[in-house]
């Protein structure tokens, strides 16, 4: 176990080597958050509810989004380039599960991000003093946590599957960008998805994307009944299974194609 | 006992061909052309425990590909490979703990962290005990004289210092089998010598089996009794270094010292003249004619001194690499 602990420490240590990069990146996150925050504040000026949301619900949604995404989608690991540049060879040579190694580095990334997210958020809350929504129902809190963990796993395998395309093509960033664009929209990072037209909303729910941000948040806000929530968790599990299988399948096939370029 | 055994190993690559420039890129986008490159073509050899073998050949001969197959990175197109009884591509943990691959061109050290951090990480990954780790690191850093740079971030180290640290990182777990790909590339002669001594010592002390590639003949001459020469994916020689001459040298070198000036044309009629620096003349003589030619020389010319030598190994290897036909 100690090796995973050391991997986490070393990853964080690497960040510290480039403090300014890290700080500027966090500044970007905060600015983006402020833009969305003030946008929604403006929409609410004079209105009690917009699109069926109370002001405090929306503001909570907006402020929690970066926290959730730093936990789920926030990782700088780029498996595609590790394969493309041949660095994968380093991991393959060692008696270590490459998947576990990546997951560990990923968790280290997330640990760092979530720590800073929490600090930033606390500062913002103190400064802006927004009216927030506090969930106190234990069942909702439990389901919220469960869906966070599932989403984290889902994103890990989805991310791996995309990265493994680099075994076959140097253009692995193409499909990746496409997914990022869809993800930006369908994950509900800018607005809650249920304000979309009903058919579009229903369609989005069968894709894996809402489960990366919108879904856990809406559970926290208590927007759904238990049946809807359980259905969502079921769909998340399906996508986890799908991307788990896909990523291992791609991995096994890809390794046979791997040419350890540049090594 | 065979530690490494390779039989009829073949590895082909599909390589995308692209004409230069943007139009070439566009063309290759819509109609990609692939070339089948036979990096390794029907290779067979074995290594015994404790052997230190030089694996030599021109660039692109298939040396690195072979090392990558042996260390489990590449999936062979066909053929059987077995190292320590394992099939490398399965990457069994016990197997990975017994080998190491070091490449002079790339690094495994964490770029932004000091080398000692990578050593510690490898210690945990390879499950080396504290005691053994301490002993290995202090012994090796002492041998390579780098105690003072262990805490400097890798990116600030010189190439030589980095290579030394790479070597230590790769040896933390004391592998029984070591694959070294150009470990001395780009280093100055003093540093090359230090690394050579270190490799020799590791081989002797731990009875490790080592397969080494290098373009520096000094490395090979000093370290390896046996060499495998490979070209265009095929083995063209496998045997002791000293016997290369017997196999490949087609000529011998006769050095003459003349007592007085002569007409050099008449000398050229006897055999090929390679170099003249009066009174010394160097002649190139086919092996089977040496005695005949020598007799003639002594008879016809005022010879003060005569010396018959084998061709230098370097010259022979150069000939092999330059693709000259060998008899």
Interface residues (C-beta under 8 A of the other chain):
Chain A: X2 X3 X6 X7 X10 X13 X14 X17 X18 X86 X89 X90 X92 X93 X94 X95 X96 X255 X256 X258 X259 X260 X262 X263
Chain B: X13 X64 X68 X71 X72 X73 X74 X75 X91 X93 X94 X96 X97 X100 X101 X103 X105 X106 X108 X110 X112 X113 X117 X120 X121 X122 X124 X125 X126 X127 X153
